[in-house]
Amino acid sequence: MSTDSRAVPDAAELALLERLCVDVSAQASRFIRDERPDRVRVAETKSTETDVVTVMDRASEELLHGLIQAARPNDGILGEEGLDVTGTSGLTWVIDPIDGTVNYLYDIPAYAVSVAVVVGDVAVEGAWSPVAGAVADPSRALVHHARRGGGAWTVTESSTRTSSALDQVARLFVSDEDRLARTLLATGFGYSADTRARQAQVMTRVLPAVRDIRRIGSAALDLVRVAEGSVDAYAESGLHPWDVAAGWLLVEEAGGVVTGVERHPARSLTVAAGPALVDQVRELFL
């Protein structure tokens, strides 16, 4: 973990930031679920024709921006859809308004809203880390959340509407699996044909080494699954900060490790698992 302890907010502010992550992600979660049109319109494509931006992506990001700026006007914001804000506080909100857009487009119930607060320079790999975050799962009406040093937790979406203590459903803990051959591994694939071809080659050595593979279609939810122990590990290349920021913190606060080629999550590789398994999985992808 690369967090500079001098830059981390104090315990009281961390608790406030965590609660705000929960609140804004839950509001965006309700919005994209409850206001989803019968036919979701594609606004444009991003990197390739298979990488889509929906009208609801844009609307969800605008909602998140408004909520964050109203509460924290001095903080920066970095988001997938490019509505970035330069802050002065030293804190940056890293947001993905709909993680798993293709699932959302096809009404497959595996998409999320990811919201995190990070310290450090998010433009430089290895120079930043999350200190508070939440991943809202609209299809399950749950919000998974954490702050640095506070553990990882799940709450019901409905409990976020009140100002009282959050209705904790469960504390999250990573799997204690330590054998690669028994590992249920989540992964994902990029959108460009060249990237997919390379990833397919990697899978030829990964598949025989593990119990099985799961491709859920949302990096944020893959990391949640690691944090809650419903998969043993996750590995993927090509990820951006908004894909991993909140889930990274959830995994670490659930007792896991998030790493990569240079021992920090990056575009080249992100691996998440329990301490006894993470290096075995990492070696498969190097």
N, C-alpha and C positions, 0 to 999 in steps of 0.2 A: 504494500500500500504506500502511495507516494504523498499522502496528505502532509502538509506542513502544519504541525500542531499550533504554531503561532497564528495561523490564518483561520483556524476553526472557531466558529462562534461559541460563546459560553453555553452552559447546559440549558439555561432558561431560553435563550434565543433558539437553540436547536429544537427544543420542544415546540416552540411557536412555529418554526419553519416546517417541522414535520406535520403539525396539525394543518397548516395552510396547504401543504402538498396533498394531504388527504382531502381537504375540502374542495380545492379547485379541480383535482382529478375526478372526484365524485360528481361534481357539477357537469364537467365535460362528458363523463360516462353516461349520465342520464340524458344529456342532450343528444349524443350520437345514437343512443339506443332508441329513445322515445320519439325523436324527431326524424328518424331514418325514413326516407321516402320509400314507397313500394319498389321503385326502380331508381337505384343510385346512379346519378349522372357523372360521367368521367369528365373532369375539367380539362385535363391534359395528361400527357405522359411525361415521365422524368427522364431517367437514363436510357430506357428502351421502351418499346411499345408494350412490354409486359409489366412495366413499373408505372403504376397509375397514381394520379392525384385526383381525388374525388372532391366534389363541391363541399361535402361535409368535412373533409380534411381541413379545408381553408376556414370553414365556419367554426370548427372546433378550435383551431389555433387562434382565431380572432377572439373567441370567448376566453380562452386561457390567458391571452395577453391582457385583456381588459381586467380580469380578476387579479392577476399578479401585479400589474402596474398600479391598480387602485390600492392594493395592500402594501406593496414594496416598490415605491417609485424610483428608488436609487439603485435597484438591482439590475443586472444585465439579463437578457433573455436570448437563448439560442434555440431555434426550433427547426424541425425538418423542412417546413415549407418556406423558410427564408425570411420571416418577418422578425429579424433580429434587432435587439436593442442593446446599445452599449451602456453599461452601468458605471457607477462611481463607488459602490459599496465594497467591492471585492468579491461579491457573491454573484453567481450566474445561475439562472434557472434554465435547465436543459429539458426541453419538452418534445414529446411526440404526440400529436393530437389524435392520431389513429395509428397505432402500431399493428400491422396486419391488415393493410388496406385492401389487398386482394381478397382476403377472407371476408372483410366487410362488404366489398363490392358484390360478392356472391352469397351474402347472408349466411356464411359459415360462422358459427358462434365461437370464434377464437381470435379476438382482436382486443386491443387494450388502449388505455390512455396512460402514458408514462410521463411523470413529472418529477424532477429532481433539482436540488440545490447543490451546486458544486463550488469548491474553492480551487484556486490555481488558474492557470491559463488553459482553457478548454481547447484552444486552437493548436496546442502542442501535445502530441501523444506522450503520456507518461508524466505530464506536468500538472495534472488536475485529478481530483477525486471527489466523489459525492459525500455529502454530510447529512442530507435528509432527502427522502424520496417516497413516492407512492406509485403503485401500478394498479389502476382500476380496471376490473374485468366486468364490462357491462353485461355480458351474457349470464354471469353468475351473480351479479349484483353484489360483488365483493370488492374491497379495496385492501391491498397488501401494502404495508408501510413500514418505515424504519427511520431512525436517526442514529448518527454515529454514537455507539456505546449504549444504545437503548434496546437492542434486540429487534427482531423482525416479527411482525404481527399481521393478522388478518382481521378486518372489521366488516360488518355488514354495511352496505351502501346506505341503508335507511338510518343507521345510527349517526351518520355524518350530518344529518339535518339538524341535530340538536346541539346546544352549547355545552351539554353535560359531558361527562367522561365517555370516551368511545366504548361501544359495546364490543369488546374483544372476543372474537370467535376462537382464535387459537394462536399460540406462539409457534413460529416456524423454526424447523430444524432440518438441516440437510441430511441426506441418507448417510448411513455409516458403512455403506458398501466399500470394500477394499480390494475386490478382485475384478479385474478388467473383463474377464469372461462372463461375469454375472451382471455387467453394467447395462442398464437401459439408458441409451444416449440420445439426447435431443440434438438436432442440428437444423441447418437451413441452407438455402442455396441463393446465389445472387441472381440478378436479372439478365446480365449479358450472356450471350452464347459462349464466349470464350471462358468466362468465369465458371459457368456451369460445367463446361467440359473438364476444366482443371479439378473442380470439386468432385466430379464423378470419378476421376482417376484416384483421388484420395479415398473415396468410399470403397474402392476395391480392396484396400488393405484394412480399412476400419471395420467393415461389416463382418469379416470372419473372426475378428478379435473380441467382439462384444456380444452381449445377449441379443440386442435388437436396436433398431433405430426408430426414432419418432421425429416426424417433420410436422410441426404444429403450425408454422407460418407466422409467428410473432416472436421476435427475439425477447421482448419484455416478458411475455408469458412463459417462454422457455426458461428464463432465469427465475421466474416465480416458481416454476415446477421444481427446479433444483433446490430453491430455498425451502420449499415445503416437503421435499423428499419424495415427490411422486415420479420424478425421474432421478437417476443417479448422477448424471453429468450432462453438460451441454458444451458444444464446440461449434464455432462458425467463423469464417473469415468474411471481410467486406463490411463490417458493421461500423456505424457512426456513433458519436457520443450520445445522441438522443435515443438510439436503440438500446443502450446498455446502462445508462447512468443510474436510473432508479433500481433496476434489477441487480446491478453490481452490488449496491449497498445492501439490498435484501439478502443476497447470498452470503455476504460477509457477516452480517448481523445474525444470520441463521447458523453460523459456525463453519461456513464454507470458505473457499479460496477462489478468487477470480484472477486469471493470469493470461499470458500470451507469449509470443515469441521472446520478447524482451522483459518478461515477468510483469507486464502490465497489459490490460486489454487494449487492443488496437485494431486498426483496419486489417492488418496482416493475419491476426488470429485472436479470438477471445475464447477462453476455456473456463468453465465453472464447475466445481465439484467439491466434495468433501476433502479434507486434508489428506486422507489415506489414498485417494484415487486420482487427485487432480494431475499429478505429474505423469501417471501412466496414460491418462487421456491426452495430455499435452504432447507426449512423445509420439503418439499415433499421428498427429497432424503436422509434425515438423518435417 
